[in-house]
Amino acid sequence: MNRLNLPAVPKEAQICKTIDDVVEHLDPIERCIIHERYMKRTRVSDLEVYSQIINPPISAVTFSDIRQSAFEKLLMAFKQLGLIQ
């Protein structure tokens, strides 16, 4: 128990918080892509993200390059944090 007599935060919630923290440290355009495409309850397509949500809109190729860079950074961070092997 903690000072508020609440049970400890579940491990899954800690992992989610860690993922949120890692995403927050991405470059702004990378963070926008990851957040809008993968971290919201409503599903949006790649096309919606790069043509409507990102302002000014970017091309599909640029979107793909930025998304790949973001995922490479996330993979490296998750490995360093021990979330994946």
N, C-alpha and C positions, 0 to 999 in steps of 0.2 A: 504494500500500500504506500501511497505517496502522501504528501501533506494534506491533500484534499480528501483523503480516504477513498480514492478512486482506484480501481484495479489498474495495473500497469498497462501501458499502451501495447496492444497486440503487435507481434512481430510484423505482420503484414502491413499494418498502418505505418510502422517505422520504415519499412521498405518503400511504401508509397511516398512518404515524406522525403526520403533520400532521393528518389527519382525526381520528384518535383524540384528539389534543391539543385540537382545536377542540370536539369533542363533550364532552370533560371540562370545558369552561368554560361549558356550558349550565347553566340552572337545574336543580336536582336532578330534578324531575318530567319535564322535557324530556329530560334525559340518560337517565333510566330508560326512557322510551318509545323513544327512538332506539336505545339499546343493546339492549333486549330484543326489539324488533320487527325491527331491520335489521342488527345487528352480531353476531349469534350464528349458529352453524352450523345449529342446529335452527330450523326455520321455525315461527313462531307467528302466529296471526291477531290482528287488532286486538282482536277480542272477548276472546281469552285475555289479552291485555295489560291492557285496561282493567277486566276483571271478575275476573281471578284473580291477576295478577302485581302490579299496583299495589295497595297496601294503605294506606288503605281504597280499595275499588273506586270508579271514577268512571264517569260516564255516557258514552255514545258521543259525544254532542255536545261535552262537555268534553274528551274525549280528542282529538277532531278539532281543536278550537281550540288545544289545547296543542301537538299535533303540527305544525299549520300554523305556529305561532309559532316552534317549534324549527327547522323547515325554512327559514323566512325568515332566522333568525339564521345558520344554516349557509350559506345562499346568500350573505349579505353577507360573512361571514368568508372564504369561498372566493374571492370576487371580490377582496377586499382582499389575500389571499395570492397572487393570480395563478393559482389552480388552475383557475378558469373565467373566461370573459370576459363 
